[in-house]
């Protein structure tokens, strides 16, 4: 009987255990100037995400709304040159704080399950000129490396990767933006 109780207690404690990485959430920037953040961002790399499984090149367009929320338009170009688009809204998770946002896309799922359809969008880093950024979520399952241009220098790329690793993100699984030469142009179909 003691053996069974010991085994059950051990299983219970093992189920409660987690790595120190899981206990500490990623650190976000203190403040995001949403006026400067709006505009076009190109995805340089991302951790795998189901909704982006066919994306070879992605970009996000952010527009500050009168109510303080952000209009979001994500565009994805597939290898066969077709564009897919999703629109939504980002809003602060905590009123007045701009580093942690909820993003809800306008689709059938969000209309049926409005409370379940929001995703955490945490700004982990943005450079002083608002030219590069790291965005992730608290469980480190998703990460986006963003830039105002589709390409950055090797030094900038390494700096962004280093920052992501310091935050506990697995950069070995990143999917990088496809080069333009890999995309089939519609006129060649």
HUDA-V920945 format. One record per backbone hydrogen bond with DSSP energy under -0.5 kcal/mol. CO is the residue of the C=O (numbers start at 1). NH is the residue of the N-H. Records with the same first field share a line. If there is no record, write none. Layout:
CO->NH + NH
This chain:
1->5
2->6
3->7
4->8
5->9
6->10
7->11
8->12
9->13
10->14
11->15
12->16
13->17
19->22 + 23
20->24
23->25
31->33
32->34
33->36 + 37
34->38
39->62
41->60
42->44 + 147
44->177
45->145
46->175
49->52
50->53
52->55
56->178
57->77
58->43
59->75
60->41
61->73
62->39
63->71
65->68
69->65
70->90
71->63
72->88
73->61
74->86
75->59
76->78 + 84
77->56 + 57
78->81
79->184
82->78
84->76
86->74
87->106
88->72
89->104
90->70
91->102
94->97
99->101 + 123
100->93 + 94
101->121
102->91
103->119
104->89
105->107
107->111
108->112
109->113
113->116 + 117
117->105
119->103
120->122
121->101 + 123
122->124 + 136
123->29
125->134
127->130
131->148
132->127
133->146
134->124 + 125
135->144
136->122
137->140
142->137
143->47
144->135 + 146
145->44 + 45
146->133
147->42
153->157
154->158
155->159
156->160
157->161
158->162
159->163
160->164
161->165
162->166
163->167
164->169
165->168
169->171
170->173
171->174
173->48
174->176
175->46
179->182
180->183
185->188
186->189
